[in-house]
Amino acid sequence: MLYDDPVLYDALMSPGAHAPYYCAVAARTGGPVLELACGTGQMIVPIARAGHAAAGLDLAPAMLAEARRKAEAAGVAVELVQGDMRGFDLGRRFALVFIARNSMLHLASPEDFAGLFDAVKRHLLPGGVFAFDVFNPGPKILARPPHVRFPVMTATSAAHGGALVVEETYTYDAATQVSCSTWLISAPGRKDAWVAPLRLRSIFPQELPLLLASGGLALVTREGGFAGEPFTSRSDHQVCICRVA
């Protein structure tokens, strides 16, 4: 699993536009701030460095260990907890709870989302913000033929021998709206050195506000990117700000 190898994860998944975006949201809301599925701390450590009380929750021990290392190297305090976003209790509330980079889409069933939204509401201060970003499903990806390798990205990792090439195979189940892809990650001289399954649920634009409303949350704004672009049918992302309804 990709989430068992934080060095490989960081090589492939740079913070990109996500970190400055969520730092800006934290600057507007103030702290304390909680990141769910915080991974290696790419977002929550810079938020703590900006002066906010910060906490992160993740299921993967290896990712949390790397997040602790990053926090110590930055000289900041981040409360890091192993737990499931579908049902956690940290015993306190936050001005901002967020889930970055499609991580909410690891959930699939109505019960999964209900558990998440209930936990988020329990942990938001009055007037607090729930923020997340998910991809905008498109037919070109959903209709890909199975067993065909498609390019995903290239990256460089000195720890893994240089250039990394990522391809994927992809199947989509329209009944569950879940895509099951397999990342095939090659390093110099090692084709398919890592094989990483990835399972993500699609949330379609007209479905998203209804799903949130079913959990007692209201969609306040939805943008098409991390620089405030308007959301349209051509947008790659659904970047959302929500509050308790």
C-alpha positions as CSV (number, residue, x, y, z in Angstrom):
1,M,0.0,0.0,0.0
2,L,1.1,3.5,-0.8
3,Y,0.2,4.6,2.7
4,D,2.7,2.2,4.2
5,D,5.6,4.0,2.5
6,P,5.7,7.7,3.5
7,V,8.9,8.4,1.6
8,L,7.4,7.1,-1.6
9,Y,4.1,8.9,-0.9
10,D,5.9,12.2,-0.5
11,A,7.9,11.7,-3.7
12,L,4.7,11.1,-5.7
13,M,2.2,13.4,-3.9
14,S,3.8,16.8,-3.5
15,P,1.7,19.4,-1.6
16,G,1.2,21.5,-4.7
17,A,-1.6,24.0,-4.4
18,H,-3.2,22.2,-1.5
19,A,-1.0,23.4,1.3
20,P,-1.2,27.2,0.5
21,Y,-4.9,26.8,0.0
22,Y,-5.7,25.2,3.4
23,C,-3.2,27.5,5.1
24,A,-5.2,30.4,3.7
25,V,-8.5,28.9,4.9
26,A,-6.9,28.4,8.4
27,A,-5.8,32.1,8.4
28,R,-9.4,33.1,7.7
29,T,-11.0,30.8,10.3
30,G,-8.3,30.9,13.0
31,G,-7.6,27.9,15.1
32,P,-7.6,25.4,16.4
33,V,-7.4,23.3,13.2
34,L,-8.0,19.6,12.6
35,E,-7.0,17.7,9.5
36,L,-8.6,14.3,8.8
37,A,-6.5,11.9,6.8
38,C,-3.5,14.1,7.5
39,G,-1.0,11.7,6.0
40,T,2.6,12.8,6.3
41,G,1.7,16.2,7.6
42,Q,2.2,18.1,4.3
43,M,-0.7,20.4,5.2
44,I,-1.1,20.4,8.9
45,V,2.6,21.1,9.7
46,P,2.6,24.4,7.7
47,I,-0.6,25.4,9.4
48,A,1.0,24.8,12.8
49,R,4.0,26.7,11.7
50,A,1.7,29.7,10.9
51,G,0.8,29.8,14.6
52,H,-2.4,27.8,14.8
53,A,-3.1,25.1,17.3
54,A,-3.2,22.0,15.1
55,A,-4.2,18.4,15.2
56,G,-4.2,15.6,12.6
57,L,-5.9,12.2,12.4
58,D,-5.0,9.3,10.1
59,L,-5.4,5.5,10.0
60,A,-1.9,4.7,8.8
61,P,0.8,4.5,11.5
62,A,3.7,5.0,9.0
63,M,2.1,8.2,7.8
64,L,1.7,9.6,11.3
65,A,5.3,8.7,12.1
66,E,6.5,10.8,9.2
67,A,4.1,13.6,10.2
68,R,5.6,13.6,13.7
69,R,9.1,13.8,12.2
70,K,8.1,16.8,10.0
71,A,6.5,18.5,13.0
72,E,9.7,18.0,15.2
73,A,11.9,19.2,12.3
74,A,9.8,22.3,12.0
75,G,9.8,22.9,15.7
76,V,6.0,22.9,16.0
77,A,3.5,21.1,18.2
78,V,0.9,19.0,16.3
79,E,-1.4,16.6,18.1
80,L,-1.3,13.5,15.9
81,V,-3.8,10.7,16.5
82,Q,-4.4,7.3,14.9
83,G,-8.1,7.0,14.1
84,D,-10.9,6.5,11.6
85,M,-12.6,9.6,10.2
86,R,-16.0,7.8,10.3
87,G,-16.1,7.9,14.1
88,F,-13.5,9.6,16.3
89,D,-13.7,11.6,19.5
90,L,-10.9,14.0,20.4
91,G,-12.8,15.6,23.2
92,R,-12.6,19.1,21.9
93,R,-13.7,21.4,19.1
94,F,-12.1,23.2,16.2
95,A,-12.7,26.3,14.1
96,L,-11.7,24.4,11.0
97,V,-11.9,20.7,10.1
98,F,-10.6,19.8,6.7
99,I,-9.9,16.8,4.4
100,A,-7.6,17.4,1.5
101,R,-6.7,15.8,-1.8
102,N,-9.7,13.4,-2.4
103,S,-9.2,11.6,0.9
104,M,-12.9,11.9,1.7
105,L,-13.5,9.6,-1.4
106,H,-12.0,6.6,0.4
107,L,-15.5,6.4,2.0
108,A,-18.1,4.7,-0.1
109,S,-21.4,3.9,1.6
110,P,-24.1,6.2,3.0
111,E,-23.2,4.9,6.5
112,D,-19.6,5.9,5.9
113,F,-20.5,9.5,5.1
114,A,-23.0,9.7,7.9
115,G,-20.3,8.7,10.4
116,L,-17.9,11.2,9.0
117,F,-20.4,14.1,9.0
118,D,-21.6,13.3,12.6
119,A,-18.0,13.3,13.8
120,V,-17.2,16.5,12.0
121,K,-20.2,18.3,13.5
122,R,-19.3,17.1,17.0
123,H,-15.8,18.6,16.6
124,L,-16.8,22.0,15.1
125,L,-17.0,25.1,17.2
126,P,-20.1,27.3,16.7
127,G,-19.7,28.9,13.3
128,G,-16.8,26.6,12.5
129,V,-15.9,25.5,8.9
130,F,-15.7,22.1,7.3
131,A,-13.5,22.2,4.1
132,F,-12.5,19.6,1.6
133,D,-11.6,19.0,-2.0
134,V,-12.7,16.1,-4.3
135,F,-12.3,15.6,-8.0
136,N,-15.1,16.4,-10.5
137,P,-15.9,13.0,-12.2
138,G,-15.6,13.1,-15.9
139,P,-16.7,10.6,-18.5
140,K,-13.3,10.3,-20.2
141,I,-11.9,8.8,-17.0
142,L,-14.9,6.8,-15.8
143,A,-15.3,5.2,-19.2
144,R,-11.7,4.0,-19.5
145,P,-11.4,0.3,-20.6
146,P,-10.2,-2.0,-17.9
147,H,-6.7,-3.6,-18.1
148,V,-5.3,-0.8,-20.2
149,R,-2.4,1.1,-18.6
150,F,-2.8,4.9,-18.5
151,P,-0.1,7.4,-17.6
152,V,-0.6,9.1,-14.2
153,M,2.6,11.1,-13.5
154,T,6.4,11.1,-13.3
155,A,8.4,12.2,-10.3
156,T,11.9,12.1,-9.0
157,S,13.0,10.4,-5.8
158,A,16.7,10.1,-4.8
159,A,15.7,7.6,-2.2
160,H,14.2,5.3,-4.9
161,G,16.9,5.6,-7.5
162,G,15.8,8.6,-9.5
163,A,12.9,8.9,-12.0
164,L,9.6,7.3,-11.0
165,V,6.9,6.6,-13.6
166,V,3.4,5.9,-12.5
167,E,0.7,4.2,-14.6
168,E,-2.6,2.9,-13.7
169,T,-5.3,0.4,-14.7
170,Y,-8.8,1.4,-13.9
171,T,-12.3,0.0,-13.5
172,Y,-15.5,1.9,-12.5
173,D,-18.6,0.4,-11.0
174,A,-21.5,2.7,-11.9
175,A,-23.8,1.0,-9.3
176,T,-21.6,2.0,-6.4
177,Q,-19.9,5.0,-8.0
178,V,-16.6,3.5,-6.9
179,S,-13.5,3.3,-9.1
180,C,-10.9,0.6,-8.4
181,S,-7.5,1.5,-9.9
182,T,-4.1,0.0,-9.5
183,W,-1.0,2.3,-9.6
184,L,1.9,0.6,-11.2
185,I,5.0,2.5,-10.0
186,S,8.3,1.9,-11.8
187,A,11.8,3.0,-10.8
188,P,15.0,2.9,-12.9
189,G,15.7,-0.8,-13.7
190,R,12.6,-1.9,-11.8
191,K,9.4,-2.0,-13.8
192,D,6.3,-2.1,-11.6
193,A,8.5,-2.0,-8.5
194,W,5.4,-1.1,-6.5
195,V,1.8,-2.1,-7.1
196,A,-0.7,0.0,-5.1
197,P,-4.5,-0.4,-5.2
198,L,-6.5,2.8,-4.9
199,R,-10.3,2.8,-4.3
200,L,-12.2,6.1,-4.7
201,R,-15.9,6.9,-4.8
202,S,-17.1,9.5,-7.2
203,I,-19.3,12.3,-5.9
204,F,-21.1,14.1,-8.8
205,P,-21.8,17.8,-8.6
206,Q,-25.6,17.7,-8.2
207,E,-25.2,14.9,-5.7
208,L,-22.7,16.7,-3.4
209,P,-24.9,19.3,-1.7
210,L,-27.6,16.6,-1.2
211,L,-25.1,14.3,0.4
212,L,-23.9,17.0,2.7
213,A,-27.5,18.1,3.6
214,S,-28.3,14.5,4.5
215,G,-25.6,14.8,7.1
216,G,-26.7,18.1,8.5
217,L,-24.1,20.2,6.7
218,A,-24.7,23.1,4.2
219,L,-22.5,23.8,1.2
220,V,-21.5,27.5,1.5
221,T,-19.1,27.8,-1.5
222,R,-17.8,25.5,-4.2
223,E,-14.9,26.5,-6.4
224,G,-13.3,24.8,-9.4
225,G,-9.7,25.1,-8.2
226,F,-7.4,26.3,-5.5
227,A,-7.1,29.9,-6.8
228,G,-10.8,30.7,-6.5
229,E,-11.8,29.7,-10.0
230,P,-15.5,29.4,-10.6
231,F,-16.8,25.8,-10.6
232,T,-18.0,24.7,-14.0
233,S,-18.6,21.5,-15.8
234,R,-15.0,21.7,-17.0
235,S,-13.5,22.0,-13.6
236,D,-11.1,19.3,-12.4
237,H,-11.9,19.9,-8.7
238,Q,-14.8,20.6,-6.3
239,V,-13.2,22.8,-3.6
240,C,-15.8,23.2,-0.9
241,I,-16.5,25.2,2.2
242,C,-19.3,24.0,4.5
243,R,-20.9,24.8,7.8
244,V,-23.4,23.0,10.1
245,A,-26.9,23.5,8.7
